[in-house]
């Protein structure tokens, strides 16, 4: 009933069903089912499917991204640990698939034993990323027409990690049952931590330290953070990311003021498949969400057609089949 009442929990296929028809309309106008692939020429498929997180991060200036190491599945453990030491990484770190979405297999790794276990159990290529311990996690959606100098920040989502507050009597499990969002995560979290612990009265306990909606993070509308200073910073940054025109930066920073100064660490950059995630703010109506989504798909198509006119080829059917086969092979392994 919790999932039924709130559309933010509905399956992606259900929410996006009307978007399918709009995609087909834009495909007819563009002359290709895969028009979106021209949106970000430097990213495979434009960032809609099958793209490598590590290759996208390679496009971003070093000063605004965490240390990130790529490993093939089945990596020699000694080689992995050696690289870990050489780059002076310390625990905790974030481990996640190099090709994945919506929080799939994203884990906060606390020590070497957990890292080795992750590597040994991973059925796909993965990355190890420096954990950025900054208080604000958010997503900034940015787009810019290829022939224009100034872009647009159209969405900011602020991420509130899943947590409960102790009363001195109740266990974590009992506290979680009092909140719908937390209740949905009990089955997952009981495999990862001891939910029989009784927090002190007034003690805030962060249950998940990763800002993914699928892991219980609350997505809040942060569009009030959009200012001219912020847009200027993301214009400067995005022009340094070769071939990037449309997508969402997922990042951490110390404060709103720090973000406006360009002081941030970018964990991921998502391309054509990115969402303006402020639409998942609790109580944000599905009708309003569709308005936002249709607007962004229209812009995605406009950017893609503009790049195509400038010589960027659309993904071919053969190339799309190859990417899809790779994705299905990954799913079969998991």
N, C-alpha and C positions, 0 to 999 in steps of 0.2 A: 504493500500500500504506500510506503514511503516513496518508492521508485515511481509508482503510478501517478501519485499526486504531483510530483515535480518533474517537469519535462527535462530538466538538466540531467536526469538519470536515464532517460530513455535511450534505447539503442541508436547508434549513429545512423543506421540505415533508415530508421523511422523518421528521425528528425530531418534528415537530408533528402527524403523522398521528393518533396516539391522542388528542391534545388536541382535534381536530376533533369527535370524538364527545362529549366533555365539553362543548364549546361548544354543540353542538346540545341537549344535556340542559338546560344553563342557559338557552338560548334558549326552550325550551318552558316552563320554570318562570317565566321573565320575561315571556313573551308577545311576544317580539320577537327576530328574528335579530340585531338590532343593539343589544342591551341595553347593551353596553359603552359606547355613545355617551353614556350618562347619567352615566358615572363621574366625568368632569371637565367640568362644564357650560360652562366658559369656553373649552374647547379643541374645535376642530372634530373631530367623530366621537369625542370623548373622548380623542383622541390615538392612535387605532388606525390610521388611514390618511388621507393627504392633508393632514395638518395643516401649518401654516406654522411653521417654527422661530422666525422673527423675531417673529411675533405672540405666541407663547408666551413668548419672552424679554421682551416688553413687559410681561408680568404680574409679572415678578420685580423686586424692589427694585434700584435702580441701583447701590447700594454693593456688591452681591455678584455683579455680572456684568461681563464685559468690554465695552468699546465695540464695538457691533455696527451695521453699516450694511447696509441692504437695497438691492438694485439689481434692476431689471427686466432681463430678457435684452435684449441689444441696446442697453444704456445708452450714452449719449454718453460717450466715454472722458474727455473734458475735464471733464465734470460729475463723473464718478467720482473722478478725481484731485483735483479741487477739494474734494470732500467729505472725501476722505482727509486732505488737509492741514488743513482746517478743524477736524477732530476730533483733530488732532495725533497721528495714528497713525504708528507707525514700523515698519519691517520687522524681522523677518518678521511676517506676519499669516497668519491661517487663512482660506481661501476654501472655501465649500461651498454646495451647492444649498439653497435655502430649503425645499424639500420633498424629502427624501431619507432614506435609512437605511443602516445597516451600512457606513458609511465610503464610500459611493458619491460619487466626485468630490470628496472632501475632500482639500485640498492645502495644504501649508505653503508660502506664497509668500515668496520671499526678496528680491525687488526689484521696481521698477516695471515692468520689461520682462515679468517673469513674471506680474505682476498684469494687465497689458494683454492678454497672451496668454490668460490664463484667461477674462477678460471676453469677448474676441472669440470664443473657442471654446465658451463656455457656451451651451447650447441651452435653458436654463431660468433662471428667476429665481434669484438667488444672494445670499449675504451675505458680507461681509468682517468678520472679527472680530479684535480685538486678541489677539495671542498672549500667553498667560499663562505666564511662565517661572517656574513654581513646581515644586518637585521631586516632589510627590506628585500623581498623577492617579488618580481613583477614581470609582466610581458608587455612589450611596446610594439604595436603594429605600425609599420611604416610603409608608404608606397610613394613612388615618384615616376611620372611619365618620362620616357627616355629622352625627350627633347626639351625637358624643363630643368631649371636649375634648383628650384625649391620643391621639396616633397611635402608630404602630409603625414602627421601622426594622427591616425584615425581612432585608435583604441589603446587604452592602458588598463590592464587587469592587475589588481593587487592580490597577492596570494596570502591567505591567512591559514597557517598550518593547523592541522587537527590537534586539539588539546582538550584536556579536562581540568577542572579545579577540584582539589581534594577537600573533603569535609572532616577528615580525621577518623571517619568510621567506615566509609565505603571502599571497596576494592576498585581497581581500575575498571574491571569488567562491569561492576555495578554502576559506576559513574558513566560509563559509555552507554549503558542502556537508557540513560535519561535524555540523550541527545540523538536525534534521528541520524545526523551525518556520522556520528561516531558509532552508532549501533550497526550501521552497514559494514563497518570495518572489523568487527569483533572476530569473525571467522578467520580473516587474513592475519590479524595482529596476534592472535593467540598462538600462531605458529612461530612468531618471531620474538615474543617477549612474555614475561610472566605477568598476567593480568590479575593475579591474586594479591598483588602489592597494594597496601593501603597508604595513599599519600597523606601528608600532613594537612591540617585544615588551612585553607587558603593557598596551598601549593599548586602552582600551574605545572602540569605535566604534558610536555609535547609528545604526542603519540607517534607522529610521523614527521621526519625532518626533510622530506622531499616534497616540493610544491607541485604535485600532480593531482588533478581533479579525481582521477580514478583511485587515489589513495586517501581521499577524504578532505583534501585541501578545499577551503572555501574560496571561490573566485569572486572578487569584489570589483565593482565598477570604479575605476580610478581615473576616469576621463577629466576630472577636475585638475589633474596634474599636468594636463596639456597646456603648455605656454609657448610663446615665441622663442624663449631661450632654449627650451627643450627641443623644439623642432629644429632649431639651428644646430644643436649638438648632433642630432641624428642625421641631419643633412651632411654634416662634416664626416661623420662616421661612415654612412652608407656610400658616399662617393669613393671611399677607400676600399670598399668591398667590391671588387671587380665583378661586373655583370649582375649586380643585385638591384632589383627595382620594387619587389613586392614580398612582404613577409613579416614575421614577428620575431623580435629579439626577446629571448628569455634570459633574464639577468638578475643580479643582486647589486645593491648599493647601500650606502649608509643612511641616506635620507633623500628627500625630494630635492633639497638644495644641492646635494652632491651630484645627483643625476643631472641637474641643469648645468653643472660644471663639467659634465662628461666623465665623472669619476664613477666607474662601474666595472663589473666583471660579467661578461657574456658567457653563459653556459651553453646556449644553443641558439642557432638561427634557423628558423623554419621558413620555407619558401611558399610556393603556390598552395600547398595543402594546409597552411596555417589558418587559424581562426582568429577573428577579433574577440578574444575570450571574455571580455567584459560582459558579454551577453549571458554568461552563466551566473551572474549576480543573483542571489536568492530573490525571487519575486519578479525578476525581469520577465515580461510576458513573452510567450512564444511568437505572438504577432509582431512585437517590436524586434525580436531576434531575427525573424525572417526579413524584415526591412533592412537590417544591418547586413545580413548575409547576402541578400540579392544585390545590394549596393556594392559590396566588395567583389562579388563575382563579376559584376559589370566592369569594375575597374581592372580586375585581373585580365579580362578579355581585351580591354582597350590597350593595356600595356603590352600584352602578347601580340596583338595585331601591329602595334607600332614597331615593336622589335622585329617582327616578321618582315615588315616593309623595309627595314634597315638591313635585311639580309640574314636574320636568324631563322634557321629552318625549324619547322615543327617536327616533333617526334613522329617517326614512321610507324606503321602498324607492326612491322617486323621488330623494331626496337622496343615497342611497347610490350609485345609478346615476350621478348627476352627478359625484360624487367619483371613482368608478371610471373614468369616461370621461376625467376630467382626468389621472388617473394613467397610463392607457394612452396618452394623447396625449403625455405627457412621455416615456414609454418609446419611442414611435415616433420622437421627435426624436433620441434617443440611439442 
